[in-house]
Amino acid sequence: MKICILSDSHDHIPLLNYAVAEARSRGAEAVVHCGDVVAPSTLKCLKKHHLPTHVIHGNNTGDLFTLGQMANDPENIIRYYGMDAALELGGKKIFLVHYPHYARAMAATGDWDLVCCGHSHKVQVQEIPNIRGGVTLLVNPGTVGGVGGSPATYIMADLATMSFEFHEIPKSIEHQS
């Protein structure tokens, strides 16, 4: 199973939409968003891609009431979990949290195959030694919103091989809409 991992969209709808469209064309079967959506309406652009989308909030929470309502609509493919999420996708146990320090701690438990985070706006894939004597993969996809001086990025993950591809999208897309 291939998934699109992204974070920190910060209401940059054209960039979020482009990233998910591109990820879908690359074979993504689901999307995980590691927080800082901000306005729940930002996620509406994802419905047309027909991919199950798993979302947590970050430190820029926006309107959590509306996000909760939208995600509880049984017709909606967007699932909102709150401040973190425990998922199983493609036979892998995945934990989503916004903060890198929290993500490192969760990876160190050895309870997860993959831990994903955001917040720093910097792409990173690293192996974290865990207390079970193995390693847990920790992935930060950067910022799909291209916040500040950071590039607009996302990661494609192949859960069967546990391989990760970094993708940068042009920030100019935002000005073409």
Beta strands, then each sheet from edge to edge (+ up, - down):
strand 1: 2-6
strand 2: 30-33
strand 3: 53-55
strand 4: 78-80
strand 5: 84-89
strand 6: 92-97
strand 7: 114-116
strand 8: 123-129
strand 9: 135-141
strand 10: 152-158
strand 11: 163-169
sheet 1: 4+ 3+ 2+ 1+ 10- 11+
sheet 2: 5+ 6- 7- 9- 8+
end
